[in-house]
């Protein structure tokens, strides 16, 4: 047996594995790094978050990434050279985090790297019938493994597509293992660049769970603020939205897009929800709005589409509790809109059920890596072919 395979076999058979989960989303604000100790697998999984940090992306990093992010036409050369470069930059961030935690790389069994999404193309977004769902994350696993000296699992979303899904969201499996309650119907809502949720019925099996994107999270607000408010990258604490008023005509125009009439589950990204999307809706109105009014309306739009996505799939006669993670939970205006639209639904952050909200997605990828090493296939029912439990490609450091 090759020594690399022997090492992997030994890790898979350990009672407890130390896994670094890495996540960088469409907000492109930085790399989330979650150091997790995980024992067991499947329904017997136990996860302890040991350390967590977000290593922010520098302006120089973002300037290199922006020209190839969520654009139909880009420099192929830039994509090619950025694939290893991002992995090497992520390796530096990992090394900095480990140093600050006084943790040696040889104490880490596995890195689970999501990579950086640069384009997400579900079939609903492109018109070519010759092609199906597709997504692309860069940050090469081999470079990350060699640079850190740690076995790396990466490129998780490709298996999801190969099995019949759209490459997102990947939260169903992890949410089910970590957050199902025997007595409470739960919605795990993540508001990142894009909003998505997992529904977990009380005491339900995995065949009864459901997961889908709903539409924009922070991405439209962030893009608009970066464009029209100099020196700002997002609407911190919703202060810009608080100065504006929701324009119902613009809200109606935004909600009229055909994406919102598609069936569930579905997925999307900033390839659709971008500045051009906002401009097209504004042009249909024949009037000019203040930038503050646009941000206020985009904030309400995010809340409306989340609630529409929930109400389209959940039984109206049943009650449920929402547990939120992701950057959107820090926007008090957005949280106020959600509360107003769902007055009889308890809404908490995922802290309430023991999951650090900002770390949740990074923890998810650590869990997916653990399942790839030590798990068994579980039946996901209607979403079974779209939610494989073995994801990720393996890269060895030597």
KEMARPA-614701 format. One record per residue (C-alpha): residue number from 1; residue in one letter; x, y, z. Coordinates in Angstrom, 1 decimal. Example, Ala and Ser with C-alpha at 12.3 -4.5 7.8 and 13.67 -1.06 7.14 Angstrom:
// KEMARPA-614701
site n->1, res->a, x->12.3, y->-4.5, z->7.8
site n->2, res->s, x->13.7, y->-1.1, z->7.1
//
This chain:
// KEMARPA-614701
site n->1, res->x, x->0.0, y->0.0, z->0.0
site n->2, res->x, x->1.3, y->3.5, z->-0.8
site n->3, res->x, x->2.3, y->5.4, z->2.3
site n->4, res->x, x->-0.2, y->8.2, z->1.4
site n->5, res->x, x->-3.0, y->5.7, z->1.3
site n->6, res->x, x->-1.8, y->4.2, z->4.6
site n->7, res->x, x->-1.8, y->7.6, z->6.2
site n->8, res->x, x->-5.3, y->8.3, z->4.9
site n->9, res->x, x->-6.5, y->4.9, z->6.1
site n->10, res->x, x->-5.1, y->5.6, z->9.6
site n->11, res->x, x->-6.8, y->9.0, z->9.8
site n->12, res->x, x->-10.1, y->7.5, z->8.7
site n->13, res->x, x->-9.8, y->4.9, z->11.5
site n->14, res->x, x->-9.0, y->7.4, z->14.3
site n->15, res->x, x->-11.6, y->7.9, z->17.0
site n->16, res->x, x->-11.2, y->11.6, z->16.6
site n->17, res->x, x->-10.0, y->13.7, z->13.7
site n->18, res->x, x->-8.8, y->17.3, z->13.7
site n->19, res->x, x->-10.0, y->19.0, z->10.5
site n->20, res->x, x->-9.6, y->22.5, z->9.3
site n->21, res->x, x->-12.7, y->23.7, z->7.4
site n->22, res->x, x->-12.2, y->26.5, z->5.0
site n->23, res->x, x->-14.9, y->28.7, z->3.4
site n->24, res->x, x->-14.8, y->31.8, z->1.3
site n->25, res->x, x->-18.2, y->32.9, z->-0.1
site n->26, res->x, x->-19.5, y->35.2, z->-2.8
site n->27, res->x, x->-19.1, y->38.2, z->-0.4
site n->28, res->x, x->-15.3, y->37.8, z->-0.9
site n->29, res->x, x->-14.5, y->39.3, z->2.5
site n->30, res->x, x->-12.0, y->36.8, z->3.6
site n->31, res->x, x->-11.2, y->33.1, z->4.4
site n->32, res->x, x->-13.1, y->31.5, z->7.3
site n->33, res->x, x->-11.0, y->28.9, z->9.1
site n->34, res->x, x->-12.6, y->26.5, z->11.6
site n->35, res->x, x->-10.4, y->24.1, z->13.5
site n->36, res->x, x->-12.8, y->21.2, z->14.4
site n->37, res->x, x->-12.4, y->18.0, z->16.4
site n->38, res->x, x->-14.8, y->15.5, z->14.9
site n->39, res->x, x->-15.5, y->12.0, z->16.2
site n->40, res->x, x->-17.8, y->9.4, z->14.7
site n->41, res->x, x->-19.7, y->9.9, z->11.4
site n->42, res->x, x->-23.2, y->10.0, z->10.1
site n->43, res->x, x->-25.8, y->10.2, z->12.9
site n->44, res->x, x->-23.1, y->9.6, z->15.5
site n->45, res->x, x->-21.1, y->12.6, z->14.5
site n->46, res->x, x->-19.9, y->14.9, z->17.3
site n->47, res->x, x->-18.2, y->18.2, z->16.4
site n->48, res->x, x->-16.3, y->20.5, z->18.7
site n->49, res->x, x->-15.1, y->23.9, z->17.4
site n->50, res->x, x->-11.7, y->24.4, z->18.9
site n->51, res->x, x->-10.6, y->27.7, z->17.1
site n->52, res->x, x->-12.2, y->30.0, z->14.5
site n->53, res->x, x->-11.0, y->33.0, z->12.7
site n->54, res->x, x->-11.7, y->35.0, z->9.5
site n->55, res->x, x->-8.5, y->36.0, z->7.7
site n->56, res->x, x->-9.6, y->39.1, z->5.7
site n->57, res->x, x->-8.8, y->39.5, z->2.0
site n->58, res->x, x->-6.6, y->42.5, z->1.3
site n->59, res->x, x->-7.6, y->45.1, z->-1.2
site n->60, res->x, x->-4.8, y->43.8, z->-3.5
site n->61, res->x, x->-6.3, y->40.2, z->-3.2
site n->62, res->x, x->-9.7, y->41.5, z->-4.2
site n->63, res->x, x->-8.4, y->43.5, z->-7.1
site n->64, res->x, x->-6.9, y->40.4, z->-8.5
site n->65, res->x, x->-10.1, y->38.4, z->-8.0
site n->66, res->x, x->-12.7, y->40.9, z->-9.2
site n->67, res->x, x->-11.9, y->40.7, z->-12.9
site n->68, res->x, x->-12.7, y->37.0, z->-13.0
site n->69, res->x, x->-15.5, y->36.9, z->-10.5
site n->70, res->x, x->-19.1, y->36.1, z->-11.7
site n->71, res->x, x->-18.4, y->37.4, z->-15.3
site n->72, res->x, x->-19.3, y->35.6, z->-18.5
site n->73, res->x, x->-16.2, y->36.9, z->-20.3
site n->74, res->x, x->-12.8, y->36.9, z->-18.6
site n->75, res->x, x->-9.1, y->36.3, z->-19.3
site n->76, res->x, x->-8.5, y->32.6, z->-19.4
site n->77, res->x, x->-4.9, y->33.3, z->-18.5
site n->78, res->x, x->-6.0, y->35.1, z->-15.4
site n->79, res->x, x->-8.2, y->32.2, z->-14.3
site n->80, res->x, x->-5.3, y->29.8, z->-15.0
site n->81, res->x, x->-2.8, y->31.7, z->-12.9
site n->82, res->x, x->-5.2, y->32.5, z->-10.1
site n->83, res->x, x->-6.1, y->28.9, z->-9.5
site n->84, res->x, x->-2.8, y->28.0, z->-7.8
site n->85, res->x, x->-2.2, y->31.6, z->-6.5
site n->86, res->x, x->-5.3, y->31.6, z->-4.4
site n->87, res->x, x->-4.4, y->28.2, z->-2.9
site n->88, res->x, x->-1.0, y->29.6, z->-2.0
site n->89, res->x, x->-2.5, y->32.7, z->-0.4
site n->90, res->x, x->-5.0, y->30.5, z->1.5
site n->91, res->x, x->-2.0, y->28.4, z->2.7
site n->92, res->x, x->-0.4, y->31.6, z->4.1
site n->93, res->x, x->-3.6, y->32.4, z->5.9
site n->94, res->x, x->-3.8, y->28.9, z->7.4
site n->95, res->x, x->-0.2, y->29.1, z->8.6
site n->96, res->x, x->-0.9, y->32.5, z->10.2
site n->97, res->x, x->-4.0, y->31.1, z->11.9
site n->98, res->x, x->-2.2, y->28.0, z->13.2
site n->99, res->x, x->0.7, y->30.2, z->14.5
site n->100, res->x, x->-1.7, y->32.5, z->16.4
site n->101, res->x, x->-3.4, y->29.4, z->17.9
site n->102, res->x, x->0.0, y->27.8, z->18.8
site n->103, res->x, x->-1.0, y->24.8, z->16.8
site n->104, res->x, x->1.5, y->22.8, z->14.7
site n->105, res->x, x->0.5, y->21.7, z->11.2
site n->106, res->x, x->1.3, y->18.1, z->12.2
site n->107, res->x, x->-1.6, y->18.4, z->14.7
site n->108, res->x, x->-4.1, y->18.8, z->11.7
site n->109, res->x, x->-5.3, y->15.6, z->10.1
site n->110, res->x, x->-7.1, y->17.1, z->7.1
site n->111, res->x, x->-7.8, y->20.4, z->5.4
site n->112, res->x, x->-11.3, y->20.7, z->3.9
site n->113, res->x, x->-11.2, y->23.5, z->1.4
site n->114, res->x, x->-14.3, y->25.0, z->-0.4
site n->115, res->x, x->-12.1, y->27.2, z->-2.6
site n->116, res->x, x->-13.3, y->30.5, z->-4.1
site n->117, res->x, x->-16.3, y->30.4, z->-6.4
site n->118, res->x, x->-15.7, y->32.4, z->-9.5
site n->119, res->x, x->-18.8, y->31.3, z->-11.5
site n->120, res->x, x->-21.9, y->29.4, z->-10.7
site n->121, res->x, x->-24.0, y->28.3, z->-13.7
site n->122, res->x, x->-27.2, y->26.3, z->-12.9
site n->123, res->x, x->-29.1, y->25.2, z->-16.0
site n->124, res->x, x->-31.7, y->27.8, z->-15.3
site n->125, res->x, x->-29.1, y->30.5, z->-15.8
site n->126, res->x, x->-27.8, y->29.5, z->-19.2
site n->127, res->x, x->-29.8, y->28.8, z->-22.4
site n->128, res->x, x->-27.7, y->26.1, z->-24.0
site n->129, res->x, x->-29.5, y->22.7, z->-23.9
site n->130, res->x, x->-26.2, y->20.9, z->-24.6
site n->131, res->x, x->-25.0, y->21.7, z->-21.1
site n->132, res->x, x->-26.3, y->21.1, z->-17.7
site n->133, res->x, x->-25.5, y->22.5, z->-14.3
site n->134, res->x, x->-22.0, y->23.8, z->-13.6
site n->135, res->x, x->-20.0, y->25.6, z->-11.0
site n->136, res->x, x->-16.3, y->26.6, z->-10.7
site n->137, res->x, x->-14.2, y->27.1, z->-7.6
site n->138, res->x, x->-10.5, y->27.9, z->-7.8
site n->139, res->x, x->-7.8, y->27.4, z->-5.2
site n->140, res->x, x->-6.0, y->24.2, z->-6.2
site n->141, res->x, x->-6.0, y->21.4, z->-3.6
site n->142, res->x, x->-2.6, y->20.1, z->-4.6
site n->143, res->x, x->-1.0, y->23.5, z->-4.1
site n->144, res->x, x->-2.7, y->23.8, z->-0.8
site n->145, res->x, x->-1.6, y->20.4, z->0.4
site n->146, res->x, x->2.0, y->20.9, z->-0.7
site n->147, res->x, x->2.3, y->24.4, z->0.8
site n->148, res->x, x->0.8, y->23.3, z->4.2
site n->149, res->x, x->2.1, y->19.7, z->4.3
site n->150, res->x, x->-1.5, y->18.6, z->5.2
site n->151, res->x, x->-3.7, y->16.2, z->3.2
site n->152, res->x, x->-6.4, y->18.3, z->1.6
site n->153, res->x, x->-9.9, y->17.6, z->0.4
site n->154, res->x, x->-11.3, y->20.1, z->-2.0
site n->155, res->x, x->-13.7, y->20.8, z->-4.9
site n->156, res->x, x->-16.7, y->19.4, z->-3.0
site n->157, res->x, x->-19.4, y->20.9, z->-5.3
site n->158, res->x, x->-18.6, y->18.8, z->-8.4
site n->159, res->x, x->-19.9, y->15.6, z->-6.9
site n->160, res->x, x->-23.2, y->17.3, z->-6.0
site n->161, res->x, x->-23.6, y->18.2, z->-9.7
site n->162, res->x, x->-22.4, y->14.8, z->-10.9
site n->163, res->x, x->-25.1, y->13.2, z->-8.8
site n->164, res->x, x->-27.8, y->15.4, z->-10.3
site n->165, res->x, x->-27.8, y->18.5, z->-8.2
site n->166, res->x, x->-26.9, y->22.1, z->-9.0
site n->167, res->x, x->-23.7, y->22.3, z->-6.8
site n->168, res->x, x->-25.5, y->24.2, z->-4.0
site n->169, res->x, x->-26.6, y->24.5, z->-1.4
site n->170, res->x, x->-24.5, y->21.8, z->0.4
site n->171, res->x, x->-26.0, y->22.5, z->3.8
site n->172, res->x, x->-28.7, y->19.8, z->3.9
site n->173, res->x, x->-26.5, y->17.0, z->5.1
site n->174, res->x, x->-24.5, y->18.9, z->7.8
site n->175, res->x, x->-27.6, y->20.7, z->9.1
site n->176, res->x, x->-29.4, y->17.4, z->9.5
site n->177, res->x, x->-26.5, y->15.7, z->11.4
site n->178, res->x, x->-25.8, y->18.7, z->13.7
site n->179, res->x, x->-29.1, y->20.5, z->14.2
site n->180, res->x, x->-32.1, y->18.2, z->14.0
site n->181, res->x, x->-34.4, y->18.4, z->17.1
site n->182, res->x, x->-36.7, y->15.7, z->18.3
site n->183, res->x, x->-39.3, y->18.2, z->19.4
site n->184, res->x, x->-38.9, y->21.4, z->17.3
site n->185, res->x, x->-39.4, y->22.1, z->13.5
site n->186, res->x, x->-36.3, y->24.1, z->12.6
site n->187, res->x, x->-35.2, y->26.2, z->9.7
site n->188, res->x, x->-31.5, y->26.8, z->9.3
site n->189, res->x, x->-31.3, y->30.0, z->7.4
site n->190, res->x, x->-27.9, y->31.2, z->6.0
site n->191, res->x, x->-27.8, y->34.8, z->4.7
site n->192, res->x, x->-24.4, y->35.1, z->3.0
site n->193, res->x, x->-24.0, y->36.6, z->-0.5
site n->194, res->x, x->-26.9, y->34.3, z->-1.4
site n->195, res->x, x->-29.6, y->33.2, z->1.0
site n->196, res->x, x->-30.4, y->29.5, z->1.5
site n->197, res->x, x->-32.2, y->27.4, z->4.1
site n->198, res->x, x->-32.6, y->23.9, z->5.3
site n->199, res->x, x->-35.8, y->22.7, z->6.8
site n->200, res->x, x->-35.5, y->20.1, z->9.6
site n->201, res->x, x->-38.9, y->18.7, z->10.8
site n->202, res->x, x->-39.0, y->17.6, z->14.4
site n->203, res->x, x->-37.8, y->14.1, z->14.8
site n->204, res->x, x->-37.7, y->13.7, z->11.1
site n->205, res->x, x->-35.5, y->11.4, z->9.0
site n->206, res->x, x->-33.1, y->12.7, z->6.4
site n->207, res->x, x->-35.7, y->11.9, z->3.7
site n->208, res->x, x->-38.0, y->14.6, z->5.2
site n->209, res->x, x->-35.4, y->17.4, z->5.1
site n->210, res->x, x->-35.3, y->20.0, z->2.4
site n->211, res->x, x->-32.7, y->22.6, z->1.3
site n->212, res->x, x->-32.7, y->25.3, z->-1.3
site n->213, res->x, x->-31.5, y->28.8, z->-2.2
site n->214, res->x, x->-34.1, y->31.5, z->-2.0
site n->215, res->x, x->-32.3, y->34.4, z->-3.9
site n->216, res->x, x->-30.0, y->37.2, z->-2.9
site n->217, res->x, x->-28.6, y->37.6, z->0.6
site n->218, res->x, x->-26.1, y->40.5, z->0.9
site n->219, res->x, x->-24.8, y->40.4, z->-2.6
site n->220, res->x, x->-27.0, y->43.1, z->-4.2
site n->221, res->x, x->-26.6, y->45.5, z->-1.3
site n->222, res->x, x->-22.9, y->44.9, z->-1.1
site n->223, res->x, x->-22.4, y->45.5, z->-4.8
site n->224, res->x, x->-24.5, y->48.6, z->-4.9
site n->225, res->x, x->-22.7, y->50.1, z->-1.8
site n->226, res->x, x->-19.3, y->49.4, z->-3.3
site n->227, res->x, x->-20.3, y->51.2, z->-6.5
site n->228, res->x, x->-22.0, y->54.3, z->-5.1
site n->229, res->x, x->-20.7, y->54.8, z->-1.6
site n->230, res->x, x->-17.0, y->55.6, z->-1.7
site n->231, res->x, x->-14.8, y->53.8, z->0.8
site n->232, res->x, x->-17.6, y->51.4, z->1.9
site n->233, res->x, x->-17.7, y->47.7, z->1.0
site n->234, res->x, x->-21.1, y->46.9, z->2.6
site n->235, res->x, x->-23.9, y->48.6, z->4.5
site n->236, res->x, x->-22.5, y->48.2, z->8.0
site n->237, res->x, x->-25.3, y->47.9, z->10.6
site n->238, res->x, x->-27.8, y->48.8, z->7.9
site n->239, res->x, x->-27.0, y->52.5, z->8.5
site n->240, res->x, x->-27.5, y->53.4, z->4.8
site n->241, res->x, x->-30.8, y->51.5, z->4.5
site n->242, res->x, x->-32.0, y->53.3, z->7.6
site n->243, res->x, x->-31.6, y->56.6, z->5.8
site n->244, res->x, x->-33.7, y->55.5, z->2.9
site n->245, res->x, x->-37.2, y->54.4, z->2.2
site n->246, res->x, x->-38.5, y->51.3, z->0.5
site n->247, res->x, x->-39.7, y->52.1, z->-3.0
site n->248, res->x, x->-42.6, y->49.7, z->-3.7
site n->249, res->x, x->-42.4, y->50.1, z->-7.5
site n->250, res->x, x->-38.7, y->49.1, z->-7.6
site n->251, res->x, x->-39.5, y->46.2, z->-5.1
site n->252, res->x, x->-42.2, y->45.0, z->-7.4
site n->253, res->x, x->-39.9, y->45.2, z->-10.5
site n->254, res->x, x->-37.2, y->43.2, z->-8.7
site n->255, res->x, x->-39.7, y->40.5, z->-7.5
site n->256, res->x, x->-41.0, y->40.1, z->-11.0
site n->257, res->x, x->-37.9, y->38.2, z->-12.3
site n->258, res->x, x->-38.5, y->34.7, z->-13.6
site n->259, res->x, x->-36.1, y->33.1, z->-11.1
site n->260, res->x, x->-38.8, y->33.5, z->-8.4
site n->261, res->x, x->-41.3, y->31.4, z->-10.4
site n->262, res->x, x->-38.9, y->28.5, z->-10.7
site n->263, res->x, x->-39.7, y->25.4, z->-8.7
site n->264, res->x, x->-37.7, y->24.2, z->-5.6
site n->265, res->x, x->-35.0, y->23.2, z->-4.9
site n->266, res->x, x->-33.0, y->25.8, z->-6.9
site n->267, res->x, x->-29.7, y->27.7, z->-6.7
site n->268, res->x, x->-28.3, y->30.9, z->-8.0
site n->269, res->x, x->-25.5, y->33.4, z->-7.6
site n->270, res->x, x->-24.2, y->36.9, z->-8.3
site n->271, res->x, x->-24.1, y->35.9, z->-12.0
site n->272, res->x, x->-27.8, y->36.9, z->-12.0
site n->273, res->x, x->-28.1, y->39.1, z->-8.9
site n->274, res->x, x->-25.6, y->41.9, z->-9.8
site n->275, res->x, x->-25.6, y->45.6, z->-10.6
site n->276, res->x, x->-27.0, y->44.9, z->-14.1
site n->277, res->x, x->-30.0, y->43.2, z->-12.4
site n->278, res->x, x->-30.6, y->46.4, z->-10.3
site n->279, res->x, x->-30.2, y->48.7, z->-13.2
site n->280, res->x, x->-32.6, y->46.8, z->-15.4
site n->281, res->x, x->-35.3, y->47.0, z->-12.7
site n->282, res->x, x->-34.7, y->50.7, z->-12.2
site n->283, res->x, x->-34.9, y->51.5, z->-15.9
site n->284, res->x, x->-38.3, y->49.9, z->-16.1
site n->285, res->x, x->-39.6, y->52.5, z->-13.6
site n->286, res->x, x->-39.0, y->55.7, z->-15.4
site n->287, res->x, x->-38.0, y->57.5, z->-12.3
site n->288, res->x, x->-34.8, y->58.3, z->-10.3
site n->289, res->x, x->-34.3, y->57.1, z->-6.7
site n->290, res->x, x->-31.7, y->58.2, z->-4.2
site n->291, res->x, x->-29.0, y->55.7, z->-3.5
site n->292, res->x, x->-30.3, y->55.3, z->0.1
site n->293, res->x, x->-33.7, y->54.5, z->-1.2
site n->294, res->x, x->-32.2, y->51.8, z->-3.5
site n->295, res->x, x->-30.3, y->50.2, z->-0.6
site n->296, res->x, x->-33.4, y->50.3, z->1.6
site n->297, res->x, x->-35.4, y->48.6, z->-1.2
site n->298, res->x, x->-32.7, y->45.9, z->-1.8
site n->299, res->x, x->-32.7, y->45.2, z->1.9
site n->300, res->x, x->-36.5, y->44.6, z->1.9
site n->301, res->x, x->-36.1, y->42.6, z->-1.4
site n->302, res->x, x->-33.8, y->40.2, z->0.3
site n->303, res->x, x->-36.2, y->39.7, z->3.2
site n->304, res->x, x->-39.2, y->39.3, z->0.9
site n->305, res->x, x->-37.5, y->36.6, z->-1.2
site n->306, res->x, x->-36.4, y->34.7, z->1.9
site n->307, res->x, x->-39.9, y->34.6, z->3.2
site n->308, res->x, x->-41.4, y->33.7, z->-0.2
site n->309, res->x, x->-38.9, y->30.8, z->-0.4
site n->310, res->x, x->-39.9, y->29.6, z->3.0
site n->311, res->x, x->-43.7, y->29.9, z->2.5
site n->312, res->x, x->-43.5, y->28.2, z->-0.9
site n->313, res->x, x->-42.2, y->25.0, z->0.6
site n->314, res->x, x->-43.2, y->24.8, z->4.3
site n->315, res->x, x->-46.6, y->23.6, z->5.5
site n->316, res->x, x->-48.5, y->26.7, z->6.6
site n->317, res->x, x->-50.3, y->24.8, z->9.3
site n->318, res->x, x->-47.0, y->24.0, z->11.1
site n->319, res->x, x->-44.9, y->26.2, z->13.3
site n->320, res->x, x->-41.1, y->26.4, z->13.1
site n->321, res->x, x->-38.2, y->28.3, z->14.6
site n->322, res->x, x->-35.6, y->30.0, z->12.4
site n->323, res->x, x->-31.9, y->29.9, z->13.3
site n->324, res->x, x->-29.8, y->32.3, z->11.3
site n->325, res->x, x->-26.1, y->32.3, z->10.3
site n->326, res->x, x->-24.1, y->34.3, z->7.8
site n->327, res->x, x->-23.3, y->38.0, z->7.4
site n->328, res->x, x->-26.9, y->39.1, z->6.9
site n->329, res->x, x->-27.7, y->38.4, z->10.6
site n->330, res->x, x->-25.5, y->41.4, z->11.5
site n->331, res->x, x->-27.8, y->43.8, z->9.5
site n->332, res->x, x->-30.5, y->45.0, z->12.0
site n->333, res->x, x->-32.7, y->46.4, z->9.2
site n->334, res->x, x->-32.8, y->43.1, z->7.4
site n->335, res->x, x->-33.6, y->41.3, z->10.7
site n->336, res->x, x->-36.4, y->43.8, z->11.4
site n->337, res->x, x->-37.9, y->43.1, z->8.0
site n->338, res->x, x->-37.8, y->39.4, z->8.6
site n->339, res->x, x->-39.4, y->39.8, z->12.0
site n->340, res->x, x->-42.2, y->42.0, z->10.5
site n->341, res->x, x->-42.9, y->39.5, z->7.7
site n->342, res->x, x->-42.9, y->36.5, z->10.1
site n->343, res->x, x->-44.5, y->37.9, z->13.2
site n->344, res->x, x->-45.4, y->34.6, z->14.7
site n->345, res->x, x->-42.1, y->32.8, z->14.0
site n->346, res->x, x->-39.3, y->32.8, z->16.6
site n->347, res->x, x->-36.0, y->33.9, z->15.0
site n->348, res->x, x->-32.6, y->33.4, z->16.7
site n->349, res->x, x->-29.0, y->33.2, z->15.6
site n->350, res->x, x->-27.6, y->29.6, z->15.4
site n->351, res->x, x->-25.7, y->30.4, z->18.7
site n->352, res->x, x->-29.0, y->29.4, z->20.3
site n->353, res->x, x->-28.4, y->25.8, z->19.3
site n->354, res->x, x->-24.6, y->25.7, z->19.9
site n->355, res->x, x->-23.4, y->26.6, z->16.4
site n->356, res->x, x->-21.2, y->29.7, z->16.1
site n->357, res->x, x->-23.0, y->31.6, z->13.2
site n->358, res->x, x->-20.0, y->33.0, z->11.5
site n->359, res->x, x->-18.2, y->29.6, z->11.5
site n->360, res->x, x->-21.1, y->27.5, z->10.4
site n->361, res->x, x->-20.2, y->27.1, z->6.7
site n->362, res->x, x->-16.6, y->26.4, z->7.5
site n->363, res->x, x->-17.7, y->23.7, z->10.0
site n->364, res->x, x->-19.9, y->22.2, z->7.3
site n->365, res->x, x->-17.0, y->21.6, z->5.0
site n->366, res->x, x->-15.0, y->20.0, z->7.8
site n->367, res->x, x->-18.0, y->17.7, z->8.4
site n->368, res->x, x->-18.2, y->16.9, z->4.7
site n->369, res->x, x->-14.5, y->15.9, z->4.7
site n->370, res->x, x->-15.1, y->13.7, z->7.7
site n->371, res->x, x->-17.9, y->12.0, z->5.9
site n->372, res->x, x->-15.7, y->11.4, z->2.9
site n->373, res->x, x->-13.2, y->9.7, z->5.1
site n->374, res->x, x->-15.3, y->7.8, z->7.7
site n->375, res->x, x->-19.0, y->8.1, z->6.8
site n->376, res->x, x->-21.6, y->5.9, z->5.3
site n->377, res->x, x->-24.3, y->6.7, z->2.7
site n->378, res->x, x->-27.6, y->8.0, z->4.1
site n->379, res->x, x->-30.9, y->8.1, z->2.2
site n->380, res->x, x->-31.8, y->11.7, z->1.4
site n->381, res->x, x->-35.1, y->10.8, z->0.0
site n->382, res->x, x->-36.4, y->13.1, z->-2.8
site n->383, res->x, x->-33.1, y->14.9, z->-2.8
site n->384, res->x, x->-31.1, y->11.7, z->-2.6
site n->385, res->x, x->-29.4, y->11.9, z->-6.0
site n->386, res->x, x->-28.8, y->15.6, z->-5.4
site n->387, res->x, x->-27.1, y->15.2, z->-2.0
site n->388, res->x, x->-24.3, y->12.7, z->-2.1
site n->389, res->x, x->-22.6, y->12.1, z->1.2
site n->390, res->x, x->-19.1, y->11.5, z->-0.2
site n->391, res->x, x->-17.7, y->14.7, z->-1.7
site n->392, res->x, x->-14.3, y->16.1, z->-2.2
site n->393, res->x, x->-11.1, y->15.3, z->-4.2
site n->394, res->x, x->-8.0, y->14.2, z->-2.2
site n->395, res->x, x->-4.6, y->15.9, z->-2.6
site n->396, res->x, x->-1.5, y->14.6, z->-0.8
site n->397, res->x, x->1.4, y->16.8, z->0.2
site n->398, res->x, x->4.0, y->14.6, z->-1.3
//
